[in-house]
């Protein structure tokens, strides 16, 4: 299968060498990798260009955006710029972060999953972070959720969900829309990816309301938002975040922020979320 990878990168000089090295050592090489140097002020571009000079399937493009490290639109805009630079002769399109180390069979195993299950729309491994000199699961979400750091989509699924939404919550709504359209999602616990920079480590204070705003934009409704916000705040070890998330939801509601999904899609999402909540309580 033809695998294309887009890597948005903003000031990743400490990590990106290890990411590209791990991709260059894959048992199944990607057909194309494009690094989007997103307004970096460090040596990210030169490191990526050094790899591009050695491997013809790696390319580098530049994108100008703000210096603020905000989740959501910034990273999706950079991804889209990379996507626009590629042709469409791919079977799998990946959005990877620039701070990951992949096991050398990662792409081969992912491709095998897509080949053996034609209903599979998205797949990934798991992110592990270093803690007390050990690599442990970065346990921020359910194990059936594909982290935004390492998304892989079948082309047909990717197109059907409308590609990636330039908003906080893009890496949740993509899965919900995939399920709405009948696609399956798989996470493979055997694929342990080292995540060198824990999620949210460099997000600025302006991002604290965006999670709640995203829940509003996915048409969760208040009660699902409250339950989801409580769970996420607990996993992140800060119940102060519960106030931020719920405030973000009500701010978006009062400002009539545009939804990410249609009315029918929102109804499906709420039913799906309530089913998951009931299953956990039973």
N, C-alpha and C positions, 0 to 999 in steps of 0.2 A: 504494500500500500504506500502511496505517496504521502509523506508527512511533511507539512509546512509548519514552521514555528515562528511566532512573532514575540519578541522580548522587549517590552518597554523598559527603559533604564534611565533613571534620574540619580546622578551622583552615586554610582555603584562601583567605584573603582576598587573597593576593598573586596568585593564579592564576585564581580562578573567574570573574572578570569577563571574561577573555579567552576562557574556555571557552564561557560563555553567549553572548557576542557572536558567536563563530564559528558557534554553532548557530542564532542568530537570522538569520544571513546565508546560510543554506543555500538552494540552488536548489530543493530539495524540503524543505519545513519539516516537522518532526515534528508529529504530532497532539497529543502531550502530553509535557511534560518535568516531572519532579518532582525537586527538589533536597532531599535528606535532610540537614539540618543536624545532624551527629552530635556533639553535645556540644562544639561549638566555643566557644572563649573569645575569639575575635577578631571581626572584622566580616563573617564569612562569611554569616551570616543576613541582615544588612541589605543586603548587596550582592545576594544572591539575591532578596530581597523587592523590591528596586528593579526588577529585571528582571521579576518576576512582575506588578508594577503596570503594566508597559508591554506585556507579552505575555500574553494570556489563557490561552495553552496552557502557560505555565510556572506551577508551584505550588511551595510550600515547606512542608515539615513538619519537626518537630523530633524528635530521638531522643536519649535519654539513655543514655550508655554510659561506659566508662572513658576516662581521658585517654591511656592507653597506646596507641601506634600499632602494633598488632599485625596482621600479615597474616592473612587467613582469616576467622574467625568474626565479628570486629567489622564488617568491611566488608560481609559477606554479610547479617548481621543488619540493618544499615542499609538495604541494598538491599531486603530483604524487607519492611521497614516501608514503604518507598516503593511497592513493588509492591502491597501491600495497600490503598494509597490510590487505586489505579487500577482502572478497569473492565477487562474482558477483551476489549474490541473492538479489539484490535491484531492485526496480522499479524506484526510484528517487535517484539521487546522487546530493548532495549539496556541494558547496564550500562556506563556511561562514568565515568572518573575526572574529578575537578574541576580537573585541571591540564593540559588538552589544548587545542590549537588545531587545529580541523579545516579542511581545504580546503573551499571553499564548495560543491563538488559531491559531498561525501562521502556524504551520505545518499541522494542520487539514484543514485549508482553502486551503492551497497550494495543499494538496493531493486531496481535492474535485475538484479543478480545473482540475487536471490531469485525474481524474476518469470520469468526465463528458465530456471532450473534448479529444478524442483519437488522434487528430491532434496537440495537444498542446505539444510543444517540450521543452519550457522553461517558467518559471514563477517566480514571486517575488512580494514583497511589495515595500515600498519606505523607503529610509533613511532620518531621521530627525536629525538635529543637534541643540544643545542648543545655543541660542542667546538671550541675554538680559533676561535671566531667562524664556525663552519660547522655546518650541521645534518647529522648523520651517523646512520646506522642504530643504534638501541639494540640491539646484537647480543647478546642474552642467551639466545636460544632458536633452534631451527630455524625456518626461514622458513615452514614449513607450520603453525606453532603460532600461535593467536590469543592475543594478550596479554590479561591480565586487565583492563588499562586500557580496552579498547575492544571489548567483546563485543557481538555482535548475533546473536540467535537467532530462527529461525522459531518461531512459537508452538507448533506441533505437536511440534517437536523439543524445545523447552524443557520442555514438559509431560512428554514421554516419558522424558527423562533425570531426572525428579524435581526439576526446577528447579535451584537452586544449593545446594551443600552448605556448611554453616557450618563450614568447616575450611580450614586451609592446604592447598593442592592443589586447591581448588575449580575453579581455572581450567585445570587439566589433566584432572581426572577428568571434567569436563563434555564435553570433546572425545572422550575415550576411550569414554564411554557413548554419545555421539552415533554414533560409528563402530560400536559394538556393536549399535545399533539400525538400522544401515544408512544413516545420513545421511552426506552429504558435507560437507567443510569447505573453505573457500576463503579465501586471503589474497591481496589485490590490491596488487601492488607499486607501482601508479600512485597509490595513495592514501597520501600521506605526511603523517602527523599529528605535529605538534610536541608532544613530551612535555616539559613545562617543569620537572618535578621527577623526576630519575632514580629508577627503581624501587629501593625499599628504603632510600632516603636517610634516612628518619625512623624506620625500624624500631628498636625498642629491643633490648637484649641478650637479653631473654627469648625473642626470636623465633628465635634461631640454631639451635635444635634442631627447630623445627617443620617444616622442609623434609624432614628425614629421617623424622620422624613421618608426614608426608603420604605418603611413598613406602611406608611400612609399611601405612598405611591403604588404599592403592590396591592392596595385595597384590602389589607388585612382586617380593617375594622378595629375598634378600640380594644376589645377583650383579647383578641389574638395578639395584638401589639403588646398589651400589658404582660401577657404570659411569656411572649418571646423576649421582651425586654428584661424581664425578671430573670429568665434563664441565662441570657447572655451576660447580664451584669454579674450573676453568680459565678459563671465560668471565668470571667475576667477578674474576679475577686474584688469588685468595687460596686457596692450598691448605690453609690453616688451616681453611677452611670444610669441607673433606673430612672432617676429624675431627668437626666439629660435626654434619654431616649423618648420618654413620654412627652417631654417638652417639645422635642423635635416633631413628634407626631401632631401635636395640637397646633404648633406654629404652621406646619404645612397645611393642616385642615383650614385654619383661619385665613391663610393666604391663598387658598384654593389652588394649591400647586397641582400641576398637570400630572395625571396618572401615567404609570408605565404600561398598564395593561387595560384591555377593554372590559366592559361590564361582564361579559360572559367569562372571560379569562379570570376576572376577579372572583366571580362566583365559584369557579372551579378551585381556585387557590384557597379560598376560605373553607370550602368543603374538605379539601385535601388536608389543610392544617388542622381542622377540628378532628378529623379522623385520626391523625397522628397523635393528637393530644389525648383523645379517648383511649387509644390503644395503650398509651403509656400509663394511664390511670387504672386500666383494667387488670 
